[in-house]
Amino acid sequence: MKKLSLLLAGLCVAASVSAQAANTNVTSVNMVGFVNQNLIANQFHFSAVQMATVGGTNQSFDTLIGNQLPGGSVVFFWNSTSQAWAKATKAAPAKGGWGIYSNRQVSVGEGIFIHSTSNMTVSFAGEVPLAPTSTVSLVAGYNAIGYMYPVDMPFTNSVLFDGLSSGSILSFWDDTAVAWVKYTKAAPAKGGWGAGGSNLVLRAGQGFFATKSTIATNLFEVRPFTP
């Protein structure tokens, strides 16, 4: 995580980095639902998009969450191709709001860092994915992702548990410790993810980093419910 620590160290210049642990409420009616995320003023929250627009297309960032956040809020988008952050800051509406990022498309399974200037609850709303499987596309390197469906899921039931190769790492932000919590996959003969990974739960709306040490891979997450 040296590279990731250095990336976040840059964020710490402007503010101390912290994030609220996932505290979510999932509600759905006719498979249209929302995931609530509680934000603490001037702290970072690692979240994930888990629903598309009604009709199944990617959402624009501003429609999904941007218009809920107050002026001065900051969001960091991870670019898995360049392995770098893109920073968006919300200005006053008369000064352009989110600027070029207002129409940025966010996809199901994408993880984003949110920094709000006030205590608040934001809602990620949209259409619950109903396809029998969802594709998890991972590059060799850091991937900011979340579970593909808006439910809490034991990590052992996710395709990531068996699908990630030995040497892969999952990293979750702990707002209390202000530090990353890491789970590394050892060879099967040496225990795989170990006890920590076996007890891990992927929370609705929770973002995390999946780091692959080998080639790019597509995994296929199976829908965990019957429509």
LOTIDO-524795 format. One record per residue: residue number from 1; residue in three letters; x, y, z of N, C-alpha, C in turn. Coordinates in steps of 0.05 Angstrom, whole numbers. Layout:
N
+-----+------+--------+---------+--------+---------+----------+--------+--------+---------+--------+
!  nr ! rest ! n.east ! n.north !   n.up ! ca.east ! ca.north !  ca.up ! c.east ! c.north !   c.up !
+-----+------+--------+---------+--------+---------+----------+--------+--------+---------+--------+
! NUM !  ALA !      X !       Y !      Z !       X !        Y !      Z !      X !       Y !      Z !
...
+-----+------+--------+---------+--------+---------+----------+--------+--------+---------+--------+
END
This chain:
227
+-----+------+--------+---------+--------+---------+----------+--------+--------+---------+--------+
!  nr ! rest ! n.east ! n.north !   n.up ! ca.east ! ca.north !  ca.up ! c.east ! c.north !   c.up !
+-----+------+--------+---------+--------+---------+----------+--------+--------+---------+--------+
!   1 !  MET !     16 !     -24 !      0 !       0 !        0 !      0 !     17 !      25 !      0 !
!   2 !  LYS !     43 !      23 !     -5 !      60 !       47 !     -4 !     50 !      68 !    -23 !
!   3 !  LYS !     44 !      59 !    -48 !      35 !       78 !    -68 !      9 !      91 !    -60 !
!   4 !  LEU !     -9 !      75 !    -50 !     -35 !       86 !    -41 !    -32 !     105 !    -18 !
!   5 !  SER !    -14 !      99 !      1 !      -9 !      117 !     23 !      2 !     143 !     14 !
!   6 !  LEU !     19 !     143 !     -6 !      30 !      168 !    -17 !      8 !     184 !    -30 !
!   7 !  LEU !    -10 !     171 !    -44 !     -32 !      185 !    -57 !    -49 !     199 !    -37 !
!   8 !  LEU !    -56 !     185 !    -15 !     -73 !      197 !      5 !    -58 !     218 !     22 !
!   9 !  ALA !    -32 !     215 !     23 !     -16 !      235 !     38 !    -20 !     262 !     25 !
!  10 !  GLY !    -23 !     262 !     -2 !     -28 !      287 !    -16 !    -55 !     300 !     -8 !
!  11 !  LEU !    -74 !     283 !     -2 !    -100 !      294 !      7 !    -98 !     306 !     35 !
!  12 !  CYS !    -80 !     295 !     51 !     -78 !      304 !     78 !    -66 !     332 !     80 !
!  13 !  VAL !    -54 !     342 !     59 !     -43 !      369 !     60 !    -66 !     389 !     64 !
!  14 !  ALA !    -89 !     384 !     52 !    -111 !      402 !     54 !   -129 !     396 !     78 !
!  15 !  ALA !   -131 !     371 !     86 !    -149 !      364 !    108 !   -140 !     337 !    119 !
!  16 !  SER !   -146 !     333 !    144 !    -139 !      307 !    156 !   -159 !     287 !    145 !
!  17 !  VAL !   -149 !     264 !    135 !    -166 !      245 !    121 !   -179 !     226 !    141 !
!  18 !  SER !   -206 !     226 !    140 !    -221 !      207 !    157 !   -245 !     199 !    141 !
!  19 !  ALA !   -257 !     177 !    148 !    -282 !      169 !    134 !   -300 !     155 !    152 !
!  20 !  GLN !   -326 !     160 !    149 !    -346 !      146 !    166 !   -348 !     118 !    156 !
!  21 !  ALA !   -348 !      98 !    174 !    -352 !       71 !    167 !   -380 !      68 !    155 !
!  22 !  ALA !   -384 !      49 !    137 !    -409 !       47 !    123 !   -432 !      44 !    143 !
!  23 !  ASN !   -451 !      62 !    141 !    -475 !       62 !    158 !   -498 !      67 !    139 !
!  24 !  THR !   -511 !      45 !    131 !    -528 !       47 !    108 !   -556 !      36 !    114 !
!  25 !  ASN !   -574 !      45 !     97 !    -602 !       35 !     98 !   -610 !      31 !     69 !
!  26 !  VAL !   -619 !       7 !     63 !    -626 !        0 !     35 !   -656 !      -5 !     34 !
!  27 !  THR !   -669 !       9 !     16 !    -698 !        6 !     12 !   -703 !       3 !    -17 !
!  28 !  SER !   -721 !     -14 !    -25 !    -728 !      -16 !    -53 !   -757 !     -21 !    -57 !
!  29 !  VAL !   -769 !      -9 !    -77 !    -796 !      -13 !    -85 !   -796 !     -17 !   -115 !
!  30 !  ASN !   -806 !     -41 !   -124 !    -805 !      -48 !   -152 !   -777 !     -46 !   -163 !
!  31 !  MET !   -758 !     -54 !   -147 !    -730 !      -55 !   -154 !   -718 !     -28 !   -160 !
!  32 !  VAL !   -730 !      -7 !   -151 !    -718 !       20 !   -151 !   -713 !      27 !   -122 !
!  33 !  GLY !   -689 !      34 !   -114 !    -683 !       37 !    -86 !   -662 !      58 !    -81 !
!  34 !  PHE !   -652 !      59 !    -56 !    -631 !       78 !    -49 !   -614 !      66 !    -27 !
!  35 !  VAL !   -590 !      77 !    -26 !    -571 !       70 !     -4 !   -563 !      96 !      9 !
!  36 !  ASN !   -568 !      99 !     35 !    -561 !      123 !     50 !   -532 !     121 !     59 !
!  37 !  GLN !   -519 !     144 !     58 !    -491 !      146 !     68 !   -490 !     170 !     87 !
!  38 !  ASN !   -481 !     166 !    111 !    -478 !      187 !    131 !   -450 !     199 !    129 !
!  39 !  LEU !   -449 !     225 !    125 !    -424 !      239 !    122 !   -419 !     257 !    146 !
!  40 !  ILE !   -394 !     257 !    155 !    -385 !      274 !    177 !   -370 !     298 !    165 !
!  41 !  ALA !   -376 !     322 !    175 !    -364 !      346 !    165 !   -334 !     345 !    164 !
!  42 !  ASN !   -322 !     352 !    142 !    -293 !      354 !    138 !   -278 !     328 !    143 !
!  43 !  GLN !   -292 !     306 !    137 !    -279 !      280 !    138 !   -285 !     265 !    112 !
!  44 !  PHE !   -267 !     247 !    105 !    -271 !      232 !     80 !   -287 !     207 !     85 !
!  45 !  HIS !   -303 !     199 !     65 !    -320 !      176 !     66 !   -316 !     160 !     40 !
!  46 !  PHE !   -308 !     135 !     42 !    -303 !      119 !     18 !   -329 !     104 !     12 !
!  47 !  SER !   -342 !     112 !    -10 !    -368 !      101 !    -17 !   -366 !      87 !    -44 !
!  48 !  ALA !   -389 !      74 !    -51 !    -390 !       60 !    -77 !   -417 !      63 !    -89 !
!  49 !  VAL !   -418 !      65 !   -115 !    -443 !       66 !   -131 !   -452 !      38 !   -136 !
!  50 !  GLN !   -478 !      32 !   -130 !    -488 !        5 !   -133 !   -513 !       4 !   -150 !
!  51 !  MET !   -523 !      26 !   -160 !    -547 !       27 !   -177 !   -544 !      46 !   -200 !
!  52 !  ALA !   -555 !      38 !   -223 !    -555 !       54 !   -246 !   -580 !      72 !   -247 !
!  53 !  THR !   -583 !      88 !   -267 !    -608 !      103 !   -270 !   -631 !      84 !   -277 !
!  54 !  VAL !   -655 !      92 !   -273 !    -678 !       76 !   -281 !   -676 !      72 !   -311 !
!  55 !  GLY !   -675 !      48 !   -319 !    -670 !       42 !   -348 !   -644 !      28 !   -352 !
!  56 !  GLY !   -626 !      29 !   -331 !    -602 !       13 !   -332 !   -577 !      26 !   -343 !
!  57 !  THR !   -577 !      52 !   -347 !    -553 !       66 !   -357 !   -537 !      78 !   -334 !
!  58 !  ASN !   -512 !      85 !   -340 !    -495 !       98 !   -320 !   -508 !     125 !   -312 !
!  59 !  GLN !   -503 !     133 !   -287 !    -513 !      158 !   -277 !   -492 !     180 !   -280 !
!  60 !  SER !   -501 !     205 !   -282 !    -482 !      227 !   -280 !   -477 !     232 !   -250 !
!  61 !  PHE !   -453 !     239 !   -243 !    -445 !      244 !   -216 !   -463 !     264 !   -202 !
!  62 !  ASP !   -469 !     286 !   -216 !    -485 !      308 !   -204 !   -513 !     298 !   -198 !
!  63 !  THR !   -525 !     282 !   -216 !    -552 !      272 !   -211 !   -552 !     253 !   -188 !
!  64 !  LEU !   -532 !     236 !   -187 !    -531 !      215 !   -166 !   -528 !     227 !   -138 !
!  65 !  ILE !   -508 !     244 !   -135 !    -502 !      254 !   -108 !   -492 !     283 !   -108 !
!  66 !  GLY !   -480 !     293 !   -130 !    -467 !      319 !   -129 !   -485 !     342 !   -121 !
!  67 !  ASN !   -511 !     341 !   -130 !    -529 !      363 !   -124 !   -538 !     363 !    -95 !
!  68 !  GLN !   -532 !     341 !    -80 !    -539 !      340 !    -52 !   -517 !     352 !    -34 !
!  69 !  LEU !   -493 !     354 !    -44 !    -470 !      363 !    -28 !   -468 !     393 !    -27 !
!  70 !  PRO !   -460 !     405 !     -4 !    -458 !      434 !     -2 !   -433 !     444 !    -17 !
!  71 !  GLY !   -433 !     470 !    -22 !    -409 !      483 !    -34 !   -384 !     478 !    -18 !
!  72 !  GLY !   -362 !     475 !    -31 !    -337 !      470 !    -18 !   -331 !     440 !    -14 !
!  73 !  SER !   -351 !     423 !    -19 !    -346 !      394 !    -17 !   -328 !     385 !    -39 !
!  74 !  VAL !   -314 !     363 !    -34 !    -294 !      352 !    -53 !   -300 !     322 !    -57 !
!  75 !  VAL !   -297 !     313 !    -82 !    -299 !      285 !    -88 !   -274 !     277 !   -104 !
!  76 !  PHE !   -263 !     254 !    -98 !    -241 !      243 !   -113 !   -250 !     218 !   -128 !
!  77 !  PHE !   -245 !     218 !   -154 !    -251 !      195 !   -171 !   -224 !     181 !   -178 !
!  78 !  TRP !   -224 !     155 !   -176 !    -200 !      140 !   -182 !   -200 !     131 !   -211 !
!  79 !  ASN !   -178 !     136 !   -225 !    -175 !      127 !   -253 !   -157 !     103 !   -253 !
!  80 !  SER !   -169 !      80 !   -258 !    -154 !       55 !   -256 !   -134 !      52 !   -279 !
!  81 !  THR !   -138 !      66 !   -301 !    -120 !       65 !   -324 !    -94 !      80 !   -318 !
!  82 !  SER !    -97 !     105 !   -309 !     -74 !      121 !   -303 !    -64 !     117 !   -274 !
!  83 !  GLN !    -80 !     103 !   -258 !     -73 !       98 !   -230 !    -69 !     125 !   -215 !
!  84 !  ALA !    -88 !     143 !   -219 !     -86 !      169 !   -206 !   -114 !     180 !   -199 !
!  85 !  TRP !   -114 !     199 !   -180 !    -139 !      211 !   -172 !   -147 !     234 !   -190 !
!  86 !  ALA !   -173 !     238 !   -194 !    -183 !      263 !   -206 !   -199 !     277 !   -185 !
!  87 !  LYS !   -193 !     302 !   -180 !    -205 !      317 !   -158 !   -226 !     336 !   -168 !
!  88 !  ALA !   -250 !     335 !   -156 !    -272 !      354 !   -163 !   -280 !     369 !   -138 !
!  89 !  THR !   -282 !     396 !   -141 !    -290 !      413 !   -118 !   -315 !     428 !   -126 !
!  90 !  LYS !   -335 !     429 !   -109 !    -360 !      442 !   -115 !   -358 !     472 !   -109 !
!  91 !  ALA !   -361 !     489 !   -130 !    -362 !      517 !   -126 !   -391 !     526 !   -124 !
!  92 !  ALA !   -396 !     552 !   -119 !    -423 !      562 !   -118 !   -436 !     558 !   -145 !
!  93 !  PRO !   -462 !     554 !   -146 !    -476 !      550 !   -172 !   -469 !     571 !   -193 !
!  94 !  ALA !   -467 !     596 !   -184 !    -461 !      618 !   -203 !   -433 !     615 !   -215 !
!  95 !  LYS !   -416 !     599 !   -201 !    -389 !      596 !   -210 !   -384 !     569 !   -223 !
!  96 !  GLY !   -406 !     555 !   -229 !    -404 !      531 !   -245 !   -408 !     505 !   -230 !
!  97 !  GLY !   -413 !     506 !   -203 !    -417 !      481 !   -188 !   -393 !     462 !   -190 !
!  98 !  TRP !   -398 !     438 !   -200 !    -377 !      418 !   -203 !   -361 !     421 !   -228 !
!  99 !  GLY !   -367 !     441 !   -245 !    -352 !      445 !   -269 !   -354 !     421 !   -288 !
! 100 !  ILE !   -331 !     413 !   -299 !    -331 !      391 !   -318 !   -340 !     365 !   -307 !
! 101 !  TYR !   -340 !     362 !   -280 !    -347 !      337 !   -268 !   -377 !     334 !   -263 !
! 102 !  SER !   -393 !     355 !   -269 !    -422 !      353 !   -265 !   -434 !     330 !   -281 !
! 103 !  ASN !   -423 !     326 !   -305 !    -434 !      306 !   -323 !   -417 !     280 !   -324 !
! 104 !  ARG !   -398 !     278 !   -305 !    -382 !      254 !   -305 !   -399 !     230 !   -299 !
! 105 !  GLN !   -396 !     209 !   -315 !    -412 !      185 !   -311 !   -399 !     167 !   -290 !
! 106 !  VAL !   -416 !     157 !   -271 !    -407 !      138 !   -251 !   -420 !     112 !   -256 !
! 107 !  SER !   -405 !      91 !   -255 !    -416 !       64 !   -262 !   -421 !      47 !   -237 !
! 108 !  VAL !   -439 !      28 !   -240 !    -444 !        9 !   -218 !   -418 !      -5 !   -211 !
! 109 !  GLY !   -412 !      -5 !   -185 !    -388 !      -18 !   -175 !   -364 !       1 !   -172 !
! 110 !  GLU !   -368 !      27 !   -178 !    -346 !       46 !   -176 !   -344 !      57 !   -148 !
! 111 !  GLY !   -320 !      59 !   -137 !    -315 !       70 !   -111 !   -306 !      99 !   -113 !
! 112 !  ILE !   -316 !     117 !    -96 !    -308 !      145 !    -96 !   -304 !     155 !    -68 !
! 113 !  PHE !   -286 !     174 !    -65 !    -281 !      187 !    -39 !   -297 !     213 !    -38 !
! 114 !  ILE !   -312 !     217 !    -17 !    -329 !      241 !    -13 !   -320 !     256 !     11 !
! 115 !  HIS !   -317 !     282 !      9 !    -310 !      300 !     31 !   -330 !     322 !     33 !
! 116 !  SER !   -348 !     321 !     52 !    -369 !      341 !     55 !   -361 !     363 !     75 !
! 117 !  THR !   -371 !     387 !     71 !    -365 !      409 !     89 !   -385 !     410 !    113 !
! 118 !  SER !   -405 !     392 !    113 !    -424 !      392 !    135 !   -433 !     363 !    141 !
! 119 !  ASN !   -443 !     359 !    166 !    -455 !      333 !    173 !   -480 !     330 !    156 !
! 120 !  MET !   -484 !     307 !    144 !    -507 !      303 !    128 !   -510 !     274 !    120 !
! 121 !  THR !   -534 !     267 !    110 !    -539 !      241 !     99 !   -545 !     245 !     69 !
! 122 !  VAL !   -531 !     231 !     52 !    -537 !      232 !     24 !   -548 !     205 !     15 !
! 123 !  SER !   -564 !     205 !     -6 !    -576 !      181 !    -16 !   -567 !     175 !    -45 !
! 124 !  PHE !   -557 !     150 !    -49 !    -551 !      141 !    -75 !   -576 !     126 !    -85 !
! 125 !  ALA !   -590 !     136 !   -104 !    -615 !      124 !   -113 !   -613 !     115 !   -142 !
! 126 !  GLY !   -629 !      95 !   -149 !    -629 !       85 !   -176 !   -642 !      58 !   -178 !
! 127 !  GLU !   -637 !      45 !   -200 !    -649 !       19 !   -206 !   -631 !      -4 !   -196 !
! 128 !  VAL !   -642 !     -22 !   -180 !    -626 !      -44 !   -170 !   -619 !     -63 !   -193 !
! 129 !  PRO !   -593 !     -71 !   -196 !    -585 !      -89 !   -217 !   -600 !    -115 !   -216 !
! 130 !  LEU !   -611 !    -124 !   -238 !    -627 !     -148 !   -239 !   -615 !    -170 !   -257 !
! 131 !  ALA !   -593 !    -163 !   -271 !    -581 !     -183 !   -288 !   -571 !    -207 !   -271 !
! 132 !  PRO !   -572 !    -231 !   -281 !    -563 !     -255 !   -265 !   -535 !    -252 !   -255 !
! 133 !  THR !   -517 !    -239 !   -271 !    -490 !     -234 !   -262 !   -482 !    -205 !   -269 !
! 134 !  SER !   -463 !    -194 !   -255 !    -451 !     -168 !   -260 !   -421 !    -171 !   -263 !
! 135 !  THR !   -410 !    -158 !   -283 !    -381 !     -160 !   -289 !   -365 !    -142 !   -271 !
! 136 !  VAL !   -345 !    -153 !   -258 !    -326 !     -138 !   -242 !   -300 !    -137 !   -258 !
! 137 !  SER !   -294 !    -114 !   -270 !    -269 !     -111 !   -286 !   -247 !    -100 !   -269 !
! 138 !  LEU !   -225 !    -115 !   -267 !    -202 !     -107 !   -250 !   -177 !    -105 !   -267 !
! 139 !  VAL !   -162 !     -83 !   -263 !    -136 !      -80 !   -276 !   -115 !     -91 !   -257 !
! 140 !  ALA !    -91 !     -95 !   -268 !     -68 !     -102 !   -251 !    -59 !     -76 !   -238 !
! 141 !  GLY !    -65 !     -73 !   -213 !     -60 !      -48 !   -198 !    -82 !     -43 !   -179 !
! 142 !  TYR !    -87 !     -17 !   -173 !    -108 !       -9 !   -154 !   -135 !      -5 !   -169 !
! 143 !  ASN !   -156 !     -16 !   -157 !    -183 !      -14 !   -167 !   -201 !      -4 !   -145 !
! 144 !  ALA !   -214 !      20 !   -148 !    -232 !       30 !   -129 !   -260 !      20 !   -136 !
! 145 !  ILE !   -270 !       2 !   -119 !    -295 !      -12 !   -126 !   -313 !     -15 !   -101 !
! 146 !  GLY !   -335 !     -28 !   -105 !    -353 !      -36 !    -84 !   -367 !     -61 !    -92 !
! 147 !  TYR !   -382 !     -73 !    -74 !    -398 !      -97 !    -81 !   -418 !     -88 !   -102 !
! 148 !  MET !   -425 !    -106 !   -121 !    -440 !      -99 !   -144 !   -471 !     -96 !   -139 !
! 149 !  TYR !   -480 !    -103 !   -116 !    -508 !     -102 !   -110 !   -513 !     -87 !    -83 !
! 150 !  PRO !   -535 !     -72 !    -80 !    -540 !      -55 !    -57 !   -549 !     -70 !    -32 !
! 151 !  VAL !   -533 !     -90 !    -24 !    -539 !     -106 !      0 !   -513 !    -111 !     15 !
! 152 !  ASP !   -515 !    -117 !     41 !    -492 !     -127 !     56 !   -486 !    -156 !     47 !
! 153 !  MET !   -461 !    -163 !     43 !    -455 !     -189 !     34 !   -429 !    -200 !     47 !
! 154 !  PRO !   -430 !    -224 !     60 !    -405 !     -235 !     70 !   -385 !    -238 !     48 !
! 155 !  PHE !   -361 !    -230 !     53 !    -340 !     -231 !     33 !   -336 !    -259 !     22 !
! 156 !  THR !   -340 !    -279 !     38 !    -338 !     -307 !     29 !   -357 !    -314 !      7 !
! 157 !  ASN !   -380 !    -299 !      5 !    -400 !     -304 !    -16 !   -395 !    -287 !    -41 !
! 158 !  SER !   -376 !    -270 !    -40 !    -370 !     -253 !    -63 !   -350 !    -267 !    -82 !
! 159 !  VAL !   -352 !    -261 !   -108 !    -334 !     -273 !   -127 !   -305 !    -265 !   -122 !
! 160 !  LEU !   -301 !    -243 !   -108 !    -274 !     -234 !   -102 !   -259 !    -253 !    -83 !
! 161 !  PHE !   -273 !    -267 !    -67 !    -261 !     -285 !    -47 !   -244 !    -306 !    -61 !
! 162 !  ASP !   -256 !    -320 !    -80 !    -241 !     -340 !    -94 !   -228 !    -330 !   -120 !
! 163 !  GLY !   -240 !    -309 !   -132 !    -232 !     -300 !   -158 !   -206 !    -284 !   -159 !
! 164 !  LEU !   -200 !    -270 !   -137 !    -174 !     -255 !   -136 !   -151 !    -274 !   -132 !
! 165 !  SER !   -129 !    -269 !   -145 !    -106 !     -287 !   -144 !    -90 !    -282 !   -119 !
! 166 !  SER !    -73 !    -301 !   -112 !     -55 !     -299 !    -89 !    -38 !    -274 !    -92 !
! 167 !  GLY !    -34 !    -259 !    -70 !     -20 !     -234 !    -70 !    -37 !    -210 !    -73 !
! 168 !  SER !    -63 !    -214 !    -80 !     -82 !     -192 !    -82 !    -88 !    -181 !    -54 !
! 169 !  ILE !    -96 !    -155 !    -53 !    -101 !     -142 !    -28 !   -128 !    -127 !    -29 !
! 170 !  LEU !   -143 !    -129 !     -8 !    -167 !     -112 !     -4 !   -160 !     -91 !     17 !
! 171 !  SER !   -167 !     -66 !     13 !    -161 !      -44 !     31 !   -185 !     -28 !     37 !
! 172 !  PHE !   -192 !     -26 !     63 !    -216 !      -11 !     72 !   -206 !      12 !     89 !
! 173 !  TRP !   -220 !      35 !     87 !    -212 !       58 !    103 !   -227 !      57 !    129 !
! 174 !  ASP !   -212 !      59 !    151 !    -223 !       59 !    178 !   -222 !      88 !    189 !
! 175 !  ASP !   -246 !     100 !    192 !    -247 !      128 !    201 !   -239 !     132 !    229 !
! 176 !  THR !   -242 !     111 !    246 !    -234 !      113 !    274 !   -204 !     113 !    277 !
! 177 !  ALA !   -191 !      95 !    264 !    -162 !       92 !    265 !   -148 !     111 !    246 !
! 178 !  VAL !   -163 !     123 !    228 !    -151 !      140 !    206 !   -129 !     125 !    193 !
! 179 !  ALA !   -136 !     101 !    183 !    -115 !       84 !    171 !   -129 !      63 !    154 !
! 180 !  TRP !   -113 !      51 !    136 !    -124 !       29 !    120 !   -123 !       3 !    134 !
! 181 !  VAL !   -144 !     -13 !    131 !    -145 !      -40 !    141 !   -142 !     -58 !    117 !
! 182 !  LYS !   -121 !     -75 !    117 !    -114 !      -91 !     93 !   -118 !    -121 !     98 !
! 183 !  TYR !   -127 !    -134 !     77 !    -130 !     -163 !     77 !   -115 !    -173 !     52 !
! 184 !  THR !    -95 !    -190 !     57 !     -78 !     -200 !     35 !    -83 !    -230 !     31 !
! 185 !  LYS !    -86 !    -238 !      6 !     -92 !     -266 !      0 !    -66 !    -282 !     -3 !
! 186 !  ALA !    -62 !    -301 !     14 !     -39 !     -318 !     13 !    -45 !    -342 !     -5 !
! 187 !  ALA !    -26 !    -358 !    -11 !     -31 !     -383 !    -26 !    -50 !    -400 !    -10 !
! 188 !  PRO !    -67 !    -416 !    -24 !     -87 !     -433 !    -10 !    -75 !    -450 !     13 !
! 189 !  ALA !    -51 !    -460 !      8 !     -38 !     -477 !     28 !    -31 !    -462 !     53 !
! 190 !  LYS !    -30 !    -435 !     50 !     -22 !     -418 !     73 !    -46 !    -403 !     85 !
! 191 !  GLY !    -70 !    -412 !     78 !     -94 !     -401 !     91 !   -110 !    -381 !     75 !
! 192 !  GLY !   -102 !    -375 !     50 !    -118 !     -357 !     34 !   -121 !    -329 !     47 !
! 193 !  TRP !   -145 !    -320 !     51 !    -150 !     -294 !     63 !   -148 !    -294 !     94 !
! 194 !  GLY !   -145 !    -318 !    106 !    -143 !     -319 !    135 !   -169 !    -314 !    149 !
! 195 !  ALA !   -168 !    -313 !    175 !    -192 !     -310 !    192 !   -205 !    -283 !    187 !
! 196 !  GLY !   -188 !    -262 !    184 !    -199 !     -235 !    180 !   -216 !    -233 !    155 !
! 197 !  GLY !   -206 !    -244 !    133 !    -221 !     -244 !    109 !   -246 !    -261 !    110 !
! 198 !  SER !   -245 !    -283 !    124 !    -268 !     -300 !    127 !   -291 !    -287 !    142 !
! 199 !  ASN !   -284 !    -269 !    160 !    -305 !     -255 !    176 !   -313 !    -228 !    165 !
! 200 !  LEU !   -302 !    -221 !    142 !    -307 !     -194 !    130 !   -335 !    -193 !    118 !
! 201 !  VAL !   -348 !    -170 !    121 !    -374 !     -165 !    108 !   -371 !    -141 !     90 !
! 202 !  LEU !   -379 !    -143 !     65 !    -379 !     -121 !     46 !   -405 !    -106 !     50 !
! 203 !  ARG !   -404 !     -81 !     59 !    -429 !      -66 !     66 !   -441 !     -52 !     42 !
! 204 !  ALA !   -467 !     -49 !     42 !    -480 !      -34 !     21 !   -470 !      -5 !     21 !
! 205 !  GLY !   -462 !       4 !     -3 !    -452 !       31 !     -5 !   -423 !      35 !      3 !
! 206 !  GLN !   -409 !      14 !     10 !    -381 !       16 !     19 !   -362 !      13 !     -4 !
! 207 !  GLY !   -343 !      32 !     -6 !    -322 !       30 !    -25 !   -297 !      18 !    -13 !
! 208 !  PHE !   -280 !       6 !    -30 !    -255 !       -5 !    -21 !   -236 !      -8 !    -45 !
! 209 !  PHE !   -211 !     -12 !    -39 !    -191 !      -18 !    -60 !   -186 !     -47 !    -62 !
! 210 !  ALA !   -187 !     -58 !    -87 !    -178 !      -85 !    -93 !   -153 !     -82 !   -109 !
! 211 !  THR !   -131 !     -93 !    -99 !    -105 !      -90 !   -113 !    -97 !    -117 !   -123 !
! 212 !  LYS !    -94 !    -118 !   -149 !     -85 !     -143 !   -162 !    -55 !    -141 !   -169 !
! 213 !  SER !    -41 !    -163 !   -164 !     -12 !     -163 !   -170 !     -6 !    -176 !   -197 !
! 214 !  THR !    -27 !    -186 !   -210 !     -23 !     -200 !   -236 !    -39 !    -186 !   -258 !
! 215 !  ILE !    -45 !    -200 !   -279 !     -58 !     -188 !   -303 !    -86 !    -180 !   -297 !
! 216 !  ALA !    -97 !    -163 !   -315 !    -125 !     -154 !   -313 !   -144 !    -178 !   -315 !
! 217 !  THR !   -166 !    -176 !   -301 !    -185 !     -198 !   -299 !   -213 !    -188 !   -299 !
! 218 !  ASN !   -231 !    -203 !   -311 !    -260 !     -199 !   -308 !   -271 !    -221 !   -291 !
! 219 !  LEU !   -285 !    -214 !   -269 !    -298 !     -233 !   -252 !   -328 !    -228 !   -255 !
! 220 !  PHE !   -344 !    -248 !   -247 !    -373 !     -246 !   -252 !   -388 !    -251 !   -225 !
! 221 !  GLU !   -399 !    -229 !   -214 !    -413 !     -230 !   -189 !   -442 !    -239 !   -194 !
! 222 !  VAL !   -450 !    -260 !   -179 !    -477 !     -271 !   -183 !   -497 !    -255 !   -166 !
! 223 !  ARG !   -520 !    -249 !   -178 !    -541 !     -234 !   -164 !   -548 !    -249 !   -138 !
! 224 !  PRO !   -548 !    -236 !   -115 !    -552 !     -250 !    -89 !   -581 !    -252 !    -81 !
! 225 !  PHE !   -600 !    -246 !    -99 !    -628 !     -246 !    -91 !   -645 !    -254 !   -115 !
! 226 !  THR !   -670 !    -261 !   -111 !    -689 !     -267 !   -132 !   -708 !    -244 !   -136 !
! 227 !  PRO !   -709 !    -232 !   -160 !    -727 !     -209 !   -164 !   -756 !    -216 !   -159 !
+-----+------+--------+---------+--------+---------+----------+--------+--------+---------+--------+
END
